[in-house]
Amino acid sequence: MKAAEVNKKWSTLQSEIASLFDMEKPDIKVCLFLIGVQELGKGPQSFSKRQKEELMHIATCRLFSSMGFYNLKGLDEEGWPHWELIKPIPNYTLLEQELIMKSLIIDYFEELNVI
């Protein structure tokens, strides 16, 4: 996707999520948190700050797995997914990182038919 298309879809996704959760338009971190909760599969609950960071990490691994960078190793005894890095992620510029993350998040939510 080109940057203009990504940004247009990103705005649409933000509006959809804001409407679904009755909240302000979410940023990338909020979307990563939501993906992490979805991937954990335990439904809404209270999470500690550390768990929230882990959920965002789970989301990042899940998203980058679609590009072949991570592979799901399995679940731990508490049911949390663990990923292994298969190949190093290139050093993208900040703008490239943002565009890639937005694109991957869009793809994820499109698979769930949110947008």
Contact map, one row per residue, 1 for C-alpha under 8 A:
1110110000000000000000000000000000000000000000000000000000000000000000000000000000000000000000000000001000000000000
1111110000000000000000000000000000000000000000000000000000000000000000000000000000000000000000000000000000000000000
1111111000000000000000000000000000000000000000000000000000000000000000000000000000000000000000000010000000000000000
0111111100000000000000000000000000000000000000000000000000000000000000000000000000000000000000000000000000000000000
1111111110000000000000000000000000000000000000000000000000000000000000000000000000000000000000000000000000000000000
1111111111000000000000000000000000000000000000000000000000000000000000000000000000000000000000000010011001000000000
0011111111100000000000000000000000000000000000000000000000000000000000000000000000000000000000000000010000000000000
0001111111110000000000000000000000000000000000000000000000000000000000000000000000000000000000000000000000000000000
0000111111111000000000000000000000000000000000000000000000000000000000000000000000000000000000000000000001000000000
0000011111111100000000000000000000000000000000000000000000000000000000000000000000000000000000000000011001000000000
0000001111111110000000000000000000000000000000000000000000000000000000000000000000000000000000000000000000000000000
0000000111111111000000000000000000000000000000000000000000000000000000000000000000000000000000000000000000000000001
0000000011111111100000000000000000000000000000000000000000000000000000000000000000000000000000000000000001001000011
0000000001111111110000001110000000000000000000000000000000000000000000000000000000000000000000000000000000000000000
0000000000111111111000001000000000000000000000000000000000000000000000000000000000000000000000000000000000000000000
0000000000011111111100000000000000000000000000000000000000000000000000000000000000000000000000000000000000000000011
0000000000001111111110101100000000000000000000000000000000000000000000000000000000000000000000000000000000000000000
0000000000000111111111111100000000000000000000000000000000000000000000000000000000000000000000000000000000000000000
0000000000000011111111100000000000000000000000000000000000000000000000000000000000000000000000000000000000000000000
0000000000000001111111000000000000000000000000000000000000000000000000000000000000000000000000000000000000000000000
0000000000000000111111100000000000000000000000000000000000000000000000000000000000000000000000000000000000000000000
0000000000000000011111110000000000000000000000000000000000000000000000000000000000000000000000000000000000000000000
0000000000000000111011111100000000000000000000000000000000000000000000000000000000000000000000000000000000000000000
0000000000000000010001111100000000000000000000000000000000000000000000000000000000000000000000000000000000000000000
0000000000000110110000111110000000000000000000000000000000000000000000000000000000000000000000000000000000000000000
0000000000000100110000111111111000000000000000000000000000000000000000000000000000000000000000000000000000000000000
0000000000000100000000001111111000000000000000000000000000000000000000000000000000000000000000000000000000000000000
0000000000000000000000000111111100000000000000000000000000000000000000000000000000000000000000000000110000000000000
0000000000000000000000000111111110000000000000000000000100000000000000000000000000000000000000000000000000000000000
0000000000000000000000000111111111000000000000000000000000000000000000000000000000000000000000000000000000000000000
0000000000000000000000000111111111100000000000000000000000000000000000000000000000000000000000000000000010000000000
0000000000000000000000000001111111110000000000000000001100110000000000000000000000000000000000000000000010000000000
0000000000000000000000000000111111111000000000000001001100100000000000000000000000000000000000000000000000000000000
0000000000000000000000000000011111111100000000000000000000000000000000000000000000000000000000000000000000000000000
0000000000000000000000000000001111111110000000000000001100100000000000000000000000000000000000000000000000000000000
0000000000000000000000000000000111111111000000000000001111100000000000000000000000000000000000000000000000000000000
0000000000000000000000000000000011111111111100000000001000000000000000000000000000000000000000000000000000000000000
0000000000000000000000000000000001111111111000000000000000000000000000000000000000000000000000000000000000000000000
0000000000000000000000000000000000111111100000000000000001100000000000000000000010000000000000000000000000000000000
0000000000000000000000000000000000011111111000000000001000000000000000000000001110000000000000000000000000000000000
0000000000000000000000000000000000001111111000000000000000000000000000000000000000000000000000000000000000000000000
0000000000000000000000000000000000001101111110000000000000000000000000000000000000000000000000000000000000000000000
0000000000000000000000000000000000001101111110000000000000000000000000000000000000000000000000000000000000000000000
0000000000000000000000000000000000001000011111000000000000000000000000000000000000000000000000000000000000000000000
0000000000000000000000000000000000000000011111100000000000000000000000000000000000000000000000000000000000000000000
0000000000000000000000000000000000000000000111110000000000000000000000000000000000000000000000000000000000000000000
0000000000000000000000000000000000000000000011111111000000000000000000000000000000000000000000000000000000000000000
0000000000000000000000000000000000000000000001111111000000000000000000000000000000000000000000000000000000000000000
0000000000000000000000000000000000000000000000111111100000000000000000000000000000000000000000000000000000000000000
0000000000000000000000000000000000000000000000111111110000000000000000000000000000000000000000000000000000000000000
0000000000000000000000000000000000000000000000111111111000000000000000000000000000000000000000000000000000000000000
0000000000000000000000000000000010000000000000111111111100000000000000000000000000000000000000000000000000000000000
0000000000000000000000000000000000000000000000001111111110000000000000000000000000000000000000000000000000000000000
0000000000000000000000000000000000000000000000000111111111000000000000000000000000000000000000000000000000000000000
0000000000000000000000000000000110111001000000000011111111100000000000000000000000000000000000000000000000000000000
0000000000000000000000000000100110110000000000000001111111110000000000000000000000000000000000000000000000000000000
0000000000000000000000000000000000010000000000000000111111111000000000000000000000000000000000000000000000000000000
0000000000000000000000000000000000010010000000000000011111111100000000000000000011100000000000000000000000000000000
0000000000000000000000000000000110110010000000000000001111111110000000000000000000000000000000000000000000000000000
0000000000000000000000000000000100000000000000000000000111111111000000000000000000000000000000000000000000000000000
0000000000000000000000000000000000000000000000000000000011111111100011100000000000100000000000000000000000000000000
0000000000000000000000000000000000000000000000000000000001111111110001010000000000000000000000000000000000000000000
0000000000000000000000000000000000000000000000000000000000111111111000000000000000000000000000000000100110010000000
0000000000000000000000000000000000000000000000000000000000011111111111000000000000000000000000000000000100000000000
0000000000000000000000000000000000000000000000000000000000001111111111100000000000000000000000000000000000000000000
0000000000000000000000000000000000000000000000000000000000000111111111000000000000000000000000000000000000000000000
0000000000000000000000000000000000000000000000000000000000000011111111000000000000000000000000000000000000000000000
0000000000000000000000000000000000000000000000000000000000000001111111100000000000000110000000000000000000000000000
0000000000000000000000000000000000000000000000000000000000001001111111100000000000001111100000000000000000000000000
0000000000000000000000000000000000000000000000000000000000001101111111110000000000111110000000000000000000000000000
0000000000000000000000000000000000000000000000000000000000001000100111111000000000111100000000000000000000000000000
0000000000000000000000000000000000000000000000000000000000000100000001111100000011110000000000000000000000000000000
0000000000000000000000000000000000000000000000000000000000000000000000111110000011110000000000000000000000000000000
0000000000000000000000000000000000000000000000000000000000000000000000011111000011100000000000000000000000000000000
0000000000000000000000000000000000000000000000000000000000000000000000001111111111000000000000000000000000000000000
0000000000000000000000000000000000000000000000000000000000000000000000000111111111000000000000000000000000000000000
0000000000000000000000000000000000000000000000000000000000000000000000000011111100000000000000000000000000000000000
0000000000000000000000000000000000000000000000000000000000000000000000000011111100000000000000000000000000000000000
0000000000000000000000000000000000000001000000000000000000000000000000000011111110000000000000000000000000000000000
0000000000000000000000000000000000000001000000000000000000000000000000000011111111000000000000000000000000000000000
0000000000000000000000000000000000000011000000000000000001000000000000011111001111100000000000000000000000000000000
0000000000000000000000000000000000000000000000000000000001000000000000011111000111110000000000000000000000000000000
0000000000000000000000000000000000000000000000000000000001001000000001111100000011111000000000000000000000000000000
0000000000000000000000000000000000000000000000000000000000000000000001111000000001111100000000000000000000000000000
0000000000000000000000000000000000000000000000000000000000000000000011100000000000111111000000000000000000000000000
0000000000000000000000000000000000000000000000000000000000000000000111100000000000011111000000000000000000000000000
0000000000000000000000000000000000000000000000000000000000000000000111000000000000001111100000000000000000000000000
0000000000000000000000000000000000000000000000000000000000000000000010000000000000001111110000000000000000000000000
0000000000000000000000000000000000000000000000000000000000000000000010000000000000000011111000000000000000000000000
0000000000000000000000000000000000000000000000000000000000000000000000000000000000000001111100000000000000000000000
0000000000000000000000000000000000000000000000000000000000000000000000000000000000000000111110000000000000000000000
0000000000000000000000000000000000000000000000000000000000000000000000000000000000000000011111111000000000000000000
0000000000000000000000000000000000000000000000000000000000000000000000000000000000000000001111111000000000000000000
0000000000000000000000000000000000000000000000000000000000000000000000000000000000000000000111111100000000000000000
0000000000000000000000000000000000000000000000000000000000000000000000000000000000000000000111111110000000000000000
0000000000000000000000000000000000000000000000000000000000000000000000000000000000000000000111111111000000000000000
0000000000000000000000000000000000000000000000000000000000000000000000000000000000000000000111111111100000000000000
0000000000000000000000000000000000000000000000000000000000000000000000000000000000000000000001111111110000000000000
0010010000000000000000000000000000000000000000000000000000000000000000000000000000000000000000111111111000000000000
0000000000000000000000000000000000000000000000000000000000000000000000000000000000000000000000011111111100000000000
0000000000000000000000000001000000000000000000000000000000000010000000000000000000000000000000001111111110000000000
0000011001000000000000000001000000000000000000000000000000000000000000000000000000000000000000000111111111000000000
1000010001000000000000000000000000000000000000000000000000000000000000000000000000000000000000000011111111100000000
0000000000000000000000000000000000000000000000000000000000000011000000000000000000000000000000000001111111110000000
0000000000000000000000000000001100000000000000000000000000000010000000000000000000000000000000000000111111111000000
0000010011001000000000000000000000000000000000000000000000000000000000000000000000000000000000000000011111111100000
0000000000000000000000000000000000000000000000000000000000000000000000000000000000000000000000000000001111111110000
0000000000000000000000000000000000000000000000000000000000000010000000000000000000000000000000000000000111111111000
0000000000001000000000000000000000000000000000000000000000000000000000000000000000000000000000000000000011111111111
0000000000000000000000000000000000000000000000000000000000000000000000000000000000000000000000000000000001111111111
0000000000000000000000000000000000000000000000000000000000000000000000000000000000000000000000000000000000111111110
0000000000000000000000000000000000000000000000000000000000000000000000000000000000000000000000000000000000011111110
0000000000000000000000000000000000000000000000000000000000000000000000000000000000000000000000000000000000001111111
0000000000001001000000000000000000000000000000000000000000000000000000000000000000000000000000000000000000001111111
0000000000011001000000000000000000000000000000000000000000000000000000000000000000000000000000000000000000001100111
